[in-house]
Amino acid sequence: MKVLITGNMGYVGSSLVRYLKKNNEDINIVGFDTGFFAHSITGSSDVPERYLSSQIFGDTREFPDEILKGVDAVVHLAAVSNDPMGKQFEAVTREINRDASVNLAKKCAAAGVKNFVFASSCSMYGEGSGAPKVETDITNPLTAYAKSKIGTEDDLNASNLGEMICTNLRFATACGMSDRLRLDLVLNDFVAGAIVDKKITILSDGSPWRPLIDVEDMARAINWACVRSEDVGGRVLSVNTGSNISNYQVRDFAEMVSAQIPRCTISLNTDAVPDKRSYRVDFSLFEKLAPDHTPKVSLENSIQRLIEGFDKMNFNNSNYRNSSYMRLNILKALQSGGKIDSDLRWKS
């Protein structure tokens, strides 16, 4: 099987490459990435790209058709990847996350790619009060990032993709250790703060709901989607991807982090403006369709793996929120250094 991964040099992609290589015989993996975060290796003595047959650098907005020749599955991770970046680069987020994604899917269909896997997000449920959200519920995206994800799904559903199987994995909030660790993710941030400051700072009152999924379990789900057949969910499928036991309020997983790190305190901002991004999600459809690929890494295990990873890194940066562990900071540094322009394109 030949698999092409866009955004392979990011937080999820770095873990995915290792997982696919370990769990699939005779797999041929090609990476396609801008390289913005290539230097952000954390806690690893080698680079995950050594498991690739080739690494191609490029922008999905100018995707070269010829590299799709002979590809069986495309995993599309490349994106402006969170709310802060989406706010800073709102127009570009639409251009990269939605327009380029749909164009890539059409190119894949034309090239005879069998499976197209789109990394979507449960964040599209936004302000989601009431019962856990199922795939047929009305979405309520509150940010440019979330809007780009449901917009892409809508466009893919409306497109003629021929015989290609398209799977939109609506992932829960990512967490866990990676060869290119991000700390602009809520659980990862909590563990970092607990380690260096013995304090978890919650910027809200702790009441918002979030489902979580470890990066290894994201890779497990992607592996399934790469070979999914039409009789399992239909030709175009949008599916909540996570576990029903992974819905927590923010203060709950702060307490779980505190339980594993002695003498750690929790600080709540009870005066904060309410965070409207609060939703519980029903993952029953995913459990039904992919029973052998449902999450296996518990939240406690994700926390423990982060602790072990930080220890391996000798992590002691109490100013990490202003560091390159936050992806927006890397983009700002590249921009201020004249390396990329305001449209997130390399200048040279």
C-alpha positions, 0 to 999 in steps of 0.5 A: 500500500502506498500512502501519501501524508500531507502535513507529515512533519507536524504534531500528529503526522510525526506520530502517524508515520511511525504508527503506520510503518510499525503496523503495516507490512509492505507500506510505502509512505510519502510525506508532503509538507511545507517544513514550517515545523520540521525543526521542532523535534522533541524528545527523540534521537531520530526523525520520523521521516526516516520511515518514509520512502520520500519527503516532498516539500511544498504547499497544498495550494500548489499541489503537484498532480504527478506525485499522486501516481500510484498512491492508494490512500491520501491522509490530509493533515496539512492545515492552519491547525488551531484557533489562535493561528486561525484568528491571526491568519483568518483568510489564509485559514479558509484558503488552506484548510478549505479551498486547498483541501477540496481541490486536493480531494478532487485531484486525488479522485481524478488520479485514481486514489482509493481512499482520501482521509481528511483530518476534521474536528469536533470543534465544529460543534462549538457551543454545544449544550445538551446531549452529546453531539452525534454526526447528524446534529447541527454544528455551531462553529465559533472560530475560523478553524472550526468553520474551515473544517465543517466547510470542507466537509460540506464541499466534499459532500457536494463534490463529485469524487467518483469511486473514491472513498472519503472519510472525514474523521471528526477528531476529539481534541488531540493530546499526548506525546509526539516527536514534534510536541505542541503545548498549545493543546489543553492537556499538554499545556496542563502537564507542562505547567504542572512540571515546571511551575507545580501549577496548572493555570486554567484560563476559564472557570474549568466548566467547559466540556472537551473530548480528548484523544491521544495522538496514537489513537488518532493514528489508529483511526487514520490507519482504519480510514486508509483502507475503509470500504464503501460498505462500512459507512458509505462512500463519503463518511463524517464520523466523530472520532474518539471514545465516549469515556473521553468527555471531560470538563476542563477542571476534571483533567486538570485534577487528573494531571495534578494526581500524577504530579505531587504538590501541584496546585490548580488555579481557576479563573472564575472571573473569566468570560465564559468559554463558549467552546463547550461540547460533549460528543457521542462516538458510538458510530465510530465504535460501531464502524471501527471496533478494532480501531477505537481508542486504547490509550487512557487519559491517565496513560496520555498524561504519564507518557507526557511526563516521561517525554518531558523528563526525557527532554529535560524540560524546564522552560517555565516560559513555554507559552512564549516559546516555539512549543506554541505553533503560532509563535513559530509562524510569527518568528518566520514572518518577522524574520522575513522567511514567510509572507502574510499568506504563509508562503516561503519567500525564498 
